[in-house]
């Protein structure tokens, strides 16, 4: 699937952009299904907010129980001082997660195909295991910042093998909060580890190496339909979306089954919903 030049680019920079990976029809089907899930979601079920800031304090039972379910999470700025939504529910959801790819037929079809499996194999996932899926809205005006981080923080394995597959469902630009990455940053150390111990979580600081700044980070502006693959140690970030347009995206996180998946990772799977690959 991938050319030798693409494989070399991924090994060197830690990420790879594949334009036109998904068709407009694929994207439309996923967006329609996401809208249906949000429409069916009752805010009275939970007002759980997703944020990457102070995660030890903001992670709740609703979030921790979502590893094998499909649940909606609100934007941090979705609510006013009175506790009511500031805008329509459809414009207030931060993301849907985290087992869409294993539970929902539309998301399952999008997430599992031979072409995607071949890409995963070409970048080193010989025995891919897909642990998590997220539909991210990056809502207009209130889309939250995602601070600098590495995905291996949340999907630790020995050796580290987690790889992210990030699908642009709309054009991702500087204006609406596209990804930023540090090319080659995947050769640096793991800085933090997000550890679950029963119903409690904590962030373990591993390395004091500073996060990237404008001197080394670059924006990854991509058109709808593009797939961005990146190494689990690659530092990445996205700014708040203050523009009038959204930036929908869909992500999958997978490890290699030949590596030892940490028992301290927040997502675990039981016999009723075992972890599977891309095929």
Backbone as CSV, one residue per row, in Angstrom:
resi,resn,N_x,N_y,N_z,CA_x,CA_y,CA_z,C_x,C_y,C_z
1,UNK,0.830,-1.205,0.000,0.000,0.000,0.000,0.870,1.264,0.000
2,UNK,1.803,1.355,0.955,2.668,2.522,1.039,3.909,2.332,0.172
3,UNK,4.392,3.425,-0.389,5.636,3.383,-1.149,6.810,3.390,-0.177
4,UNK,7.992,3.070,-0.680,9.179,3.103,0.167,9.451,4.518,0.658
5,UNK,9.181,5.512,-0.189,9.380,6.909,0.208,8.450,7.281,1.360
6,UNK,7.210,6.802,1.318,6.263,7.094,2.400,6.684,6.415,3.700
7,UNK,7.160,5.188,3.588,7.638,4.479,4.782,8.832,5.207,5.390
8,UNK,9.724,5.692,4.545,10.903,6.417,5.022,10.499,7.732,5.673
9,UNK,9.511,8.419,5.099,9.024,9.675,5.680,8.445,9.424,7.073
10,UNK,7.652,8.354,7.195,7.058,8.037,8.496,8.142,7.718,9.527
11,UNK,9.133,6.937,9.127,10.216,6.578,10.052,11.015,7.806,10.473
12,UNK,11.214,8.742,9.550,12.016,9.930,9.827,11.266,10.967,10.652
13,UNK,10.017,11.283,10.247,9.274,12.378,10.870,8.250,11.927,11.906
14,UNK,7.880,10.643,11.903,6.936,10.146,12.897,5.483,10.317,12.525
15,UNK,5.226,10.834,11.313,3.840,10.964,10.863,3.799,10.903,9.339
16,UNK,2.605,10.674,8.805,2.434,10.561,7.364,1.021,10.995,7.013
17,UNK,0.885,11.801,5.960,-0.415,12.260,5.470,-0.747,11.522,4.179
18,UNK,-1.932,10.916,4.138,-2.404,10.210,2.948,-3.687,10.895,2.463
19,UNK,-3.580,11.828,1.513,-4.763,12.549,1.018,-5.748,11.607,0.324
20,UNK,-7.037,11.953,0.381,-8.059,11.207,-0.332,-8.212,9.761,0.082
21,UNK,-7.889,9.441,1.317,-7.957,8.050,1.769,-9.400,7.564,1.890
22,UNK,-10.279,8.444,2.335,-11.703,8.107,2.448,-12.515,8.942,1.455
23,UNK,-13.564,8.340,0.904,-14.386,8.989,-0.111,-15.411,9.925,0.529
24,UNK,-15.951,10.870,-0.247,-17.032,11.723,0.273,-18.215,10.910,0.792
25,UNK,-18.517,9.795,0.142,-19.632,8.954,0.594,-19.327,8.323,1.953
26,UNK,-18.089,7.860,2.144,-17.679,7.300,3.440,-17.847,8.339,4.541
27,UNK,-17.373,9.545,4.259,-17.434,10.628,5.241,-18.877,11.002,5.560
28,UNK,-19.710,11.109,4.513,-21.111,11.482,4.724,-21.829,10.468,5.601
29,UNK,-21.555,9.186,5.388,-22.197,8.138,6.183,-21.804,8.252,7.652
30,UNK,-20.518,8.517,7.900,-20.047,8.624,9.285,-20.627,9.855,9.961
31,UNK,-20.649,10.966,9.255,-21.179,12.200,9.835,-22.676,12.074,10.137
32,UNK,-23.402,11.431,9.236,-24.833,11.242,9.465,-25.072,10.371,10.693
33,UNK,-24.283,9.309,10.836,-24.459,8.419,11.990,-24.091,9.131,13.291
34,UNK,-23.026,9.938,13.265,-22.642,10.698,14.458,-23.753,11.659,14.860
35,UNK,-24.369,12.307,13.886,-25.467,13.231,14.180,-26.644,12.496,14.816
36,UNK,-26.899,11.262,14.360,-27.988,10.464,14.932,-27.686,10.096,16.383
37,UNK,-26.430,9.763,16.663,-26.048,9.408,18.036,-26.225,10.602,18.966
38,UNK,-25.812,11.771,18.515,-25.959,12.987,19.331,-27.435,13.318,19.529
39,UNK,-28.234,13.172,18.473,-29.661,13.467,18.573,-30.328,12.560,19.604
40,UNK,-29.901,11.290,19.673,-30.492,10.338,20.616,-29.954,10.507,22.035
41,UNK,-28.854,11.226,22.181,-28.226,11.390,23.486,-29.051,12.326,24.369
42,UNK,-29.334,11.869,25.577,-30.068,12.668,26.551,-29.076,13.330,27.500
43,UNK,-28.950,14.667,27.465,-27.996,15.337,28.354,-28.225,15.042,29.830
44,UNK,-29.432,14.617,30.178,-29.704,14.278,31.565,-28.942,13.029,31.990
45,UNK,-28.490,12.236,30.990,-27.732,11.021,31.285,-26.388,11.359,31.917
46,UNK,-25.769,12.425,31.431,-24.489,12.856,31.974,-24.134,14.225,31.422
47,UNK,-23.461,15.025,32.237,-22.924,16.304,31.758,-21.399,16.218,31.809
48,UNK,-20.871,15.035,31.503,-19.436,14.821,31.519,-18.763,15.690,30.459
49,UNK,-17.727,16.402,30.877,-16.975,17.295,30.003,-15.628,16.668,29.703
50,UNK,-15.234,16.725,28.425,-13.907,16.230,28.080,-12.947,17.395,27.957
51,UNK,-11.820,17.280,28.643,-10.754,18.263,28.543,-9.427,17.570,28.802
52,UNK,-8.370,18.071,28.187,-7.039,17.510,28.445,-6.323,18.265,29.551
53,UNK,-7.005,19.224,30.162,-6.415,19.972,31.266,-6.772,19.314,32.596
54,UNK,-5.805,19.139,33.458,-6.017,18.586,34.814,-6.855,17.311,34.773
55,UNK,-6.405,16.336,34.003,-7.212,15.137,33.791,-7.418,14.305,35.049
56,UNK,-6.517,14.398,35.991,-6.712,13.668,37.239,-7.956,14.158,37.965
57,UNK,-8.272,15.450,37.805,-9.427,16.030,38.486,-10.708,15.912,37.673
58,UNK,-10.580,15.927,36.326,-11.770,15.981,35.481,-12.250,14.618,34.988
59,UNK,-11.447,13.567,35.129,-11.870,12.235,34.704,-12.896,11.679,35.683
60,UNK,-14.038,11.237,35.172,-15.116,10.750,36.042,-15.512,9.321,35.666
61,UNK,-16.478,8.778,36.422,-16.902,7.393,36.203,-17.528,7.205,34.826
62,UNK,-18.232,8.221,34.338,-18.863,8.142,33.023,-17.797,7.947,31.946
63,UNK,-16.686,8.667,32.085,-15.574,8.523,31.148,-14.919,7.150,31.301
64,UNK,-14.575,6.758,32.514,-13.879,5.502,32.741,-14.716,4.292,32.339
65,UNK,-16.024,4.446,32.324,-16.899,3.339,31.940,-17.196,3.284,30.454
66,UNK,-16.513,4.131,29.670,-16.837,4.230,28.244,-15.940,3.388,27.352
67,UNK,-15.020,2.619,27.930,-14.069,1.849,27.127,-14.751,0.862,26.196
68,UNK,-15.887,0.319,26.597,-16.595,-0.654,25.782,-18.003,-0.180,25.445
69,UNK,-18.176,1.159,25.384,-19.499,1.742,25.122,-19.388,2.904,24.138
70,UNK,-20.534,3.449,23.781,-20.600,4.649,22.944,-21.233,5.751,23.781
71,UNK,-20.444,6.766,24.122,-20.915,7.841,24.994,-20.514,9.214,24.452
72,UNK,-21.299,10.216,24.793,-21.055,11.585,24.351,-20.470,12.415,25.483
73,UNK,-19.546,13.303,25.132,-18.875,14.177,26.094,-18.959,15.623,25.609
74,UNK,-19.233,16.521,26.549,-19.450,17.925,26.197,-18.143,18.710,26.071
75,UNK,-18.213,19.799,25.295,-17.126,20.763,25.251,-17.032,21.467,26.605
76,UNK,-15.827,21.878,26.957,-15.602,22.547,28.225,-16.369,23.866,28.327
77,UNK,-16.563,24.546,27.196,-17.239,25.846,27.196,-18.693,25.751,26.748
78,UNK,-19.273,24.547,26.825,-20.637,24.356,26.341,-21.685,24.959,27.265
79,UNK,-21.344,25.123,28.544,-22.326,25.549,29.532,-22.094,26.986,29.990
80,UNK,-23.194,27.686,30.258,-23.126,29.031,30.792,-22.988,29.008,32.304
81,UNK,-22.944,30.189,32.899,-22.794,30.309,34.347,-23.967,29.687,35.098
82,UNK,-25.127,29.619,34.434,-26.311,29.039,35.065,-26.367,27.522,34.937
83,UNK,-25.365,26.944,34.291,-25.330,25.500,34.136,-26.088,24.974,32.942
84,UNK,-26.729,25.860,32.178,-27.477,25.446,30.991,-26.589,25.527,29.755
85,UNK,-26.935,24.733,28.757,-26.190,24.780,27.509,-26.315,26.159,26.880
86,UNK,-25.216,26.660,26.354,-25.196,27.980,25.735,-25.676,27.941,24.290
87,UNK,-25.747,26.755,23.701,-26.177,26.600,22.329,-26.817,25.224,22.166
88,UNK,-27.294,24.928,20.974,-27.957,23.660,20.730,-27.048,22.483,21.092
89,UNK,-27.669,21.391,21.517,-26.913,20.188,21.896,-25.967,19.744,20.788
90,UNK,-26.408,19.852,19.544,-25.591,19.394,18.424,-24.318,20.206,18.257
91,UNK,-24.285,21.399,18.846,-23.105,22.266,18.772,-22.355,22.314,20.098
92,UNK,-22.665,21.382,20.986,-22.090,21.387,22.334,-21.230,20.170,22.647
93,UNK,-21.316,19.145,21.822,-20.596,17.901,22.091,-19.156,17.997,21.622
94,UNK,-18.234,17.632,22.499,-16.814,17.604,22.151,-16.480,16.363,21.333
95,UNK,-16.939,15.200,21.826,-16.618,13.952,21.124,-17.579,12.845,21.515
96,UNK,-17.568,11.796,20.698,-18.240,10.536,20.997,-17.150,9.475,21.121
97,UNK,-17.201,8.651,22.134,-16.194,7.602,22.318,-16.776,6.503,23.207
98,UNK,-16.084,5.351,23.338,-14.757,5.079,22.826,-14.699,3.732,22.116
99,UNK,-15.872,3.071,21.936,-15.892,1.767,21.267,-16.786,1.780,20.036
100,UNK,-16.846,2.922,19.366,-17.662,3.047,18.163,-17.304,1.980,17.127
101,UNK,-16.013,1.732,16.967,-15.527,0.816,15.940,-15.903,-0.631,16.186
102,UNK,-16.283,-0.958,17.416,-16.635,-2.332,17.757,-18.131,-2.531,17.982
103,UNK,-18.875,-1.442,18.131,-20.287,-1.547,18.506,-21.232,-1.078,17.411
104,UNK,-20.902,0.044,16.774,-21.797,0.646,15.793,-21.458,0.152,14.375
105,UNK,-22.422,-0.392,13.633,-22.135,-0.950,12.307,-21.548,0.056,11.319
106,UNK,-22.009,1.307,11.342,-21.500,2.310,10.402,-20.044,2.627,10.702
107,UNK,-19.735,2.821,11.970,-18.357,3.107,12.365,-17.469,1.877,12.175
108,UNK,-18.040,0.700,12.374,-17.277,-0.527,12.178,-16.855,-0.659,10.715
109,UNK,-17.770,-0.361,9.803,-17.466,-0.456,8.381,-16.402,0.553,7.973
110,UNK,-16.441,1.752,8.548,-15.455,2.788,8.245,-14.081,2.403,8.780
111,UNK,-14.050,1.744,9.926,-12.809,1.473,10.659,-12.093,0.221,10.204
112,UNK,-12.776,-0.673,9.535,-12.177,-1.957,9.191,-12.275,-2.216,7.691
113,UNK,-11.146,-2.117,7.016,-11.071,-2.471,5.606,-9.641,-2.876,5.280
114,UNK,-9.482,-3.569,4.182,-8.172,-4.108,3.826,-7.141,-3.015,3.583
115,UNK,-7.571,-1.901,2.995,-6.634,-0.817,2.690,-6.035,-0.238,3.975
116,UNK,-6.877,-0.032,4.979,-6.397,0.483,6.256,-5.500,-0.544,6.946
117,UNK,-5.866,-1.811,6.854,-5.045,-2.865,7.447,-3.661,-2.899,6.813
118,UNK,-3.593,-2.690,5.502,-2.309,-2.690,4.807,-1.435,-1.518,5.244
119,UNK,-2.042,-0.336,5.418,-1.284,0.820,5.896,-0.711,0.529,7.279
120,UNK,-1.539,-0.034,8.152,-1.080,-0.355,9.504,0.109,-1.312,9.470
121,UNK,0.033,-2.307,8.635,1.129,-3.272,8.521,2.392,-2.608,7.972
122,UNK,2.206,-1.722,6.993,3.352,-1.068,6.362,4.110,-0.147,7.314
123,UNK,3.412,0.397,8.325,4.111,1.281,9.267,4.483,0.560,10.562
124,UNK,4.333,-0.785,10.556,4.904,-1.560,11.641,3.958,-2.307,12.556
125,UNK,2.644,-2.168,12.380,1.701,-2.890,13.233,1.405,-4.249,12.597
126,UNK,2.216,-5.229,12.925,2.073,-6.562,12.330,0.805,-7.249,12.823
127,UNK,0.504,-7.069,14.118,-0.707,-7.653,14.707,-1.507,-6.532,15.364
128,UNK,-2.148,-5.707,14.551,-2.857,-4.527,15.058,-3.987,-4.902,16.010
129,UNK,-4.069,-4.152,17.094,-5.172,-4.276,18.048,-5.745,-2.878,18.271
130,UNK,-6.993,-2.666,17.864,-7.613,-1.343,17.912,-8.363,-1.186,19.234
131,UNK,-7.846,-0.317,20.096,-8.379,-0.173,21.445,-9.442,0.912,21.561
132,UNK,-9.330,1.956,20.772,-10.180,3.127,21.010,-10.562,3.811,19.706
133,UNK,-11.770,4.361,19.685,-12.224,5.206,18.580,-12.893,6.447,19.162
134,UNK,-12.720,7.567,18.463,-13.330,8.821,18.894,-13.801,9.618,17.677
135,UNK,-15.016,10.112,17.742,-15.505,11.085,16.764,-15.376,12.452,17.419
136,UNK,-14.544,13.317,16.853,-14.223,14.609,17.461,-14.861,15.730,16.646
137,UNK,-15.606,16.618,17.313,-16.365,17.659,16.621,-15.597,18.975,16.461
138,UNK,-14.763,19.334,17.397,-14.060,20.629,17.383,-15.054,21.726,16.982
139,UNK,-16.016,21.935,17.847,-17.164,22.784,17.536,-16.772,24.228,17.213
140,UNK,-17.531,24.889,16.332,-17.232,26.284,16.005,-17.355,27.180,17.235
141,UNK,-16.361,28.034,17.431,-16.405,29.006,18.517,-15.966,28.492,19.871
142,UNK,-16.300,27.224,20.191,-15.998,26.699,21.525,-15.164,25.420,21.498
143,UNK,-14.691,25.028,20.318,-13.892,23.804,20.230,-12.675,23.898,21.126
144,UNK,-12.519,22.944,22.022,-11.487,23.032,23.053,-10.085,22.758,22.551
145,UNK,-9.119,23.367,23.228,-7.712,23.090,22.978,-7.379,21.670,23.433
146,UNK,-6.548,20.992,22.674,-5.981,19.716,23.108,-4.491,19.963,23.317
147,UNK,-4.075,19.946,24.572,-2.710,20.347,24.909,-1.690,19.403,24.290
148,UNK,-0.431,19.845,24.256,0.636,18.995,23.763,0.663,17.691,24.558
149,UNK,0.738,16.580,23.842,0.787,15.281,24.504,1.307,14.239,23.526
150,UNK,1.506,13.035,24.031,1.870,11.870,23.234,0.833,10.788,23.496
151,UNK,0.370,10.124,22.480,-0.685,9.129,22.677,-0.211,7.902,23.449
152,UNK,1.102,7.668,23.468,1.629,6.562,24.266,1.394,6.795,25.761
153,UNK,1.117,8.035,26.153,0.762,8.332,27.545,-0.452,7.520,27.975
154,UNK,-1.374,7.304,27.047,-2.646,6.646,27.359,-2.698,5.191,26.909
155,UNK,-1.749,4.777,26.064,-1.724,3.409,25.537,-0.304,2.874,25.637
156,UNK,0.137,2.660,26.855,1.507,2.226,27.101,1.642,0.740,26.777
157,UNK,2.754,0.384,26.183,3.063,-1.021,25.942,4.573,-1.183,25.966
158,UNK,5.028,-2.408,26.082,6.464,-2.705,26.106,6.806,-3.657,24.966
159,UNK,7.561,-3.180,23.940,7.936,-1.782,23.723,6.735,-0.956,23.266
160,UNK,6.893,0.371,23.241,5.809,1.253,22.820,5.460,0.985,21.362
161,UNK,4.170,0.790,21.086,3.747,0.475,19.721,2.504,1.227,19.274
162,UNK,1.860,2.001,20.162,0.600,2.632,19.791,0.794,3.566,18.595
163,UNK,-0.143,3.467,17.692,-0.148,4.277,16.474,-1.533,4.879,16.320
164,UNK,-1.579,6.148,15.889,-2.844,6.855,15.738,-3.203,6.988,14.270
165,UNK,-4.486,6.755,13.977,-5.020,6.915,12.633,-6.103,7.998,12.721
166,UNK,-5.799,9.163,12.149,-6.617,10.378,12.311,-7.212,10.748,10.953
167,UNK,-8.543,10.641,10.849,-9.231,10.894,9.581,-9.878,12.275,9.603
168,UNK,-9.546,13.107,8.631,-10.184,14.416,8.504,-11.540,14.246,7.830
169,UNK,-12.604,14.601,8.532,-13.955,14.520,7.977,-14.400,15.859,7.409
170,UNK,-13.650,16.902,7.726,-13.790,18.227,7.140,-12.381,18.763,6.919
171,UNK,-12.249,19.797,6.113,-10.945,20.413,5.946,-10.438,20.891,7.304
172,UNK,-9.203,20.542,7.638,-8.582,20.973,8.896,-7.580,22.072,8.564
173,UNK,-7.790,23.261,9.110,-6.989,24.440,8.780,-6.476,25.114,10.046
174,UNK,-5.612,26.086,9.857,-5.145,26.873,11.004,-6.305,27.584,11.683
175,UNK,-7.298,27.978,10.907,-8.418,28.736,11.463,-9.314,27.887,12.360
176,UNK,-9.528,26.612,12.006,-10.473,25.813,12.796,-9.803,24.768,13.690
177,UNK,-8.499,24.908,13.924,-7.845,24.060,14.923,-7.239,22.784,14.397
178,UNK,-6.454,22.862,13.326,-5.799,21.669,12.784,-4.755,21.129,13.763
179,UNK,-4.273,19.939,13.479,-3.205,19.354,14.277,-1.899,20.128,14.090
180,UNK,-1.088,20.133,15.136,0.306,20.572,15.065,1.160,19.401,15.529
181,UNK,2.306,19.199,14.898,3.205,18.114,15.275,4.636,18.624,15.325
182,UNK,5.494,17.840,15.956,6.926,18.112,15.963,7.602,17.025,15.130
183,UNK,7.922,17.298,13.863,8.557,16.265,13.041,9.806,15.705,13.708
184,UNK,9.880,14.387,13.780,11.017,13.734,14.413,10.922,13.638,15.923
185,UNK,9.900,14.247,16.499,9.765,14.248,17.954,9.502,12.885,18.547
186,UNK,9.131,11.920,17.703,8.868,10.561,18.198,10.140,9.856,18.643
187,UNK,11.293,10.455,18.332,12.547,9.862,18.792,12.917,10.321,20.205
188,UNK,12.094,11.175,20.782,12.308,11.622,22.149,11.665,10.679,23.152
189,UNK,11.766,11.006,24.443,11.246,10.119,25.492,9.744,10.269,25.710
190,UNK,9.162,9.282,26.356,7.786,9.400,26.835,7.803,10.309,28.060
191,UNK,7.011,11.370,28.031,7.060,12.373,29.099,6.113,12.089,30.258
192,UNK,4.960,11.471,29.955,3.943,11.220,30.985,3.280,9.866,30.746
193,UNK,2.728,9.322,31.823,1.946,8.091,31.712,0.648,8.274,32.500
194,UNK,-0.484,8.027,31.823,-1.805,8.135,32.437,-2.166,6.760,32.972
195,UNK,-2.269,6.631,34.288,-2.406,5.324,34.929,-3.752,5.207,35.641
196,UNK,-4.410,4.100,35.404,-5.661,3.812,36.102,-5.423,2.764,37.165
197,UNK,-5.906,3.048,38.360,-5.822,2.111,39.480,-7.222,1.972,40.064
198,UNK,-7.957,0.952,39.615,-9.354,0.812,40.017,-10.180,1.922,39.401
199,UNK,-10.832,2.722,40.241,-11.643,3.831,39.759,-10.922,5.169,39.879
200,UNK,-9.635,5.124,40.150,-8.846,6.349,40.270,-7.818,6.405,39.148
201,UNK,-7.478,7.627,38.733,-6.445,7.813,37.714,-5.419,8.806,38.227
202,UNK,-4.217,8.683,37.698,-3.172,9.641,38.022,-2.239,9.770,36.828
203,UNK,-1.567,10.915,36.756,-0.605,11.162,35.694,0.789,11.090,36.295
204,UNK,1.572,10.150,35.818,2.938,9.968,36.300,3.899,10.727,35.383
205,UNK,4.671,11.651,35.953,5.643,12.411,35.187,6.906,11.564,35.019
206,UNK,7.321,11.381,33.775,8.450,10.500,33.486,9.696,11.247,33.044
207,UNK,9.512,12.352,32.322,10.655,13.072,31.764,10.332,14.559,31.698
208,UNK,11.294,15.393,32.036,11.076,16.840,32.093,11.349,17.537,30.767
209,UNK,11.579,16.791,29.716,11.823,17.397,28.407,10.659,18.314,28.041
210,UNK,10.932,19.577,27.671,9.837,20.516,27.384,9.074,20.141,26.120
211,UNK,7.835,20.602,26.058,7.026,20.379,24.873,7.490,21.313,23.758
212,UNK,7.175,20.998,22.514,7.623,21.820,21.378,7.080,23.245,21.442
213,UNK,7.729,24.130,20.686,7.232,25.490,20.518,7.253,25.823,19.033
214,UNK,7.019,27.092,18.702,6.915,27.488,17.300,8.196,27.262,16.507
215,UNK,9.306,27.067,17.185,10.570,26.881,16.469,10.701,25.483,15.881
216,UNK,9.951,24.528,16.427,10.056,23.145,15.940,8.726,22.544,15.496
217,UNK,7.606,23.112,15.932,6.293,22.553,15.598,5.791,23.095,14.265
218,UNK,5.044,22.264,13.544,4.454,22.691,12.281,2.979,22.300,12.235
219,UNK,2.146,23.090,11.547,0.732,22.729,11.407,0.561,21.664,10.337
220,UNK,-0.460,20.818,10.521,-0.786,19.790,9.532,-2.176,20.116,8.988
221,UNK,-2.205,20.979,7.982,-3.463,21.342,7.344,-3.779,20.302,6.265
222,UNK,-4.948,19.693,6.348,-5.303,18.626,5.407,-6.744,18.794,4.947
223,UNK,-7.036,18.247,3.770,-8.385,18.282,3.220,-9.207,17.121,3.749
224,UNK,-10.522,17.299,3.724,-11.430,16.227,4.122,-11.131,14.973,3.317
225,UNK,-11.140,13.828,3.996,-10.827,12.562,3.362,-9.413,12.099,3.609
226,UNK,-8.560,13.001,4.112,-7.168,12.648,4.374,-7.057,11.782,5.619
227,UNK,-6.059,10.915,5.602,-5.688,10.123,6.778,-4.313,10.581,7.233
228,UNK,-4.199,10.901,8.523,-2.905,11.227,9.116,-2.559,10.102,10.079
229,UNK,-1.433,9.431,9.848,-0.947,8.382,10.744,0.212,8.945,11.537
230,UNK,0.253,8.692,12.846,1.426,9.140,13.593,1.785,8.221,14.748
231,UNK,3.082,8.209,15.014,3.694,7.371,16.042,3.220,7.801,17.425
232,UNK,3.089,6.826,18.325,2.594,7.103,19.660,3.451,8.026,20.494
233,UNK,4.722,8.203,20.134,5.593,9.118,20.873,5.673,10.498,20.224
234,UNK,4.975,10.701,19.102,5.042,12.002,18.423,4.263,13.052,19.207
235,UNK,4.907,14.127,19.681,4.171,15.200,20.342,3.235,15.884,19.345
236,UNK,1.976,16.107,19.754,1.020,16.794,18.891,0.035,17.599,19.736
237,UNK,-0.645,18.508,19.051,-1.445,19.527,19.737,-2.492,20.046,18.760
238,UNK,-3.598,20.592,19.280,-4.500,21.373,18.435,-5.039,22.544,19.245
239,UNK,-5.101,23.707,18.595,-5.530,24.943,19.246,-7.046,24.979,19.391
240,UNK,-7.565,25.872,20.246,-9.019,26.044,20.318,-9.566,26.478,18.962
241,UNK,-10.796,26.132,18.701,-11.453,26.556,17.458,-12.336,27.763,17.745
242,UNK,-11.877,28.937,17.366,-12.663,30.157,17.543,-13.312,30.594,16.237
243,UNK,-13.192,29.777,15.206,-13.752,30.114,13.899,-15.247,29.767,13.858
244,UNK,-15.945,30.208,12.815,-17.377,29.884,12.688,-17.647,28.523,12.060
245,UNK,-16.590,27.750,11.772,-16.797,26.436,11.154,-16.193,25.341,12.027
246,UNK,-16.793,24.170,11.993,-16.319,23.041,12.797,-15.140,22.359,12.128
247,UNK,-14.543,21.377,12.835,-13.442,20.589,12.299,-13.627,19.136,12.746
248,UNK,-14.566,18.449,12.090,-14.856,17.072,12.472,-13.708,16.151,12.071
249,UNK,-13.409,15.197,12.949,-12.367,14.202,12.680,-12.740,12.903,13.395
250,UNK,-12.138,11.818,12.952,-12.361,10.511,13.569,-11.004,9.857,13.781
251,UNK,-10.783,9.318,14.974,-9.478,8.737,15.283,-9.606,7.309,15.795
252,UNK,-8.563,6.538,15.494,-8.419,5.171,15.998,-7.036,5.045,16.610
253,UNK,-6.943,4.346,17.746,-5.656,4.089,18.382,-5.440,2.579,18.454
254,UNK,-4.296,2.150,17.916,-4.012,0.713,17.853,-2.600,0.429,18.349
255,UNK,-2.432,-0.710,18.992,-1.103,-1.199,19.379,-0.818,-2.480,18.615
256,UNK,0.408,-2.964,18.725,0.807,-4.213,18.094,0.652,-5.342,19.115
257,UNK,-0.074,-6.386,18.732,-0.329,-7.499,19.638,0.919,-8.250,20.063
258,UNK,2.045,-8.011,19.397,3.301,-8.648,19.788,3.941,-7.953,20.978
259,UNK,3.434,-6.758,21.331,3.958,-6.024,22.484,3.070,-6.265,23.697
260,UNK,3.601,-5.984,24.873,2.852,-6.209,26.118,2.066,-4.954,26.477
261,UNK,0.757,-5.047,26.380,-0.145,-3.925,26.683,-0.249,-3.773,28.199
262,UNK,-0.009,-2.567,28.692,0.060,-2.340,30.134,-1.286,-2.543,30.835
263,UNK,-1.241,-3.214,31.965,-2.435,-3.394,32.797,-2.852,-2.091,33.459
264,UNK,-1.978,-1.075,33.414,-2.296,0.223,33.999,-2.988,1.166,33.042
265,UNK,-3.121,0.782,31.762,-3.829,1.632,30.807,-5.306,1.736,31.174
266,UNK,-5.900,2.898,30.914,-7.285,3.103,31.357,-8.265,2.255,30.556
267,UNK,-7.945,1.956,29.301,-8.820,1.091,28.502,-8.339,-0.348,28.597
268,UNK,-9.226,-1.225,29.038,-8.996,-2.663,29.058,-10.215,-3.331,28.423
269,UNK,-10.044,-4.513,27.902,-11.147,-5.233,27.284,-11.318,-6.599,27.911
270,UNK,-12.594,-7.004,28.067,-12.907,-8.314,28.615,-13.311,-9.286,27.524
271,UNK,-13.720,-10.477,27.926,-14.090,-11.525,26.977,-15.338,-11.168,26.183
272,UNK,-16.193,-10.292,26.756,-17.430,-9.946,26.070,-17.200,-9.014,24.883
273,UNK,-16.096,-8.288,24.870,-15.763,-7.403,23.755,-14.246,-7.392,23.574
274,UNK,-13.694,-8.465,23.051,-12.231,-8.551,22.925,-11.699,-7.565,21.899
275,UNK,-10.458,-7.144,22.098,-9.807,-6.227,21.175,-9.542,-6.954,19.854
276,UNK,-9.750,-6.240,18.731,-9.577,-6.836,17.406,-8.750,-5.904,16.534
277,UNK,-8.389,-6.387,15.350,-7.585,-5.615,14.429,-8.414,-4.873,13.386
278,UNK,-7.781,-4.528,12.263,-8.441,-3.735,11.220,-9.174,-4.595,10.201
279,UNK,-9.003,-5.892,10.219,-9.671,-6.754,9.236,-10.920,-7.391,9.810
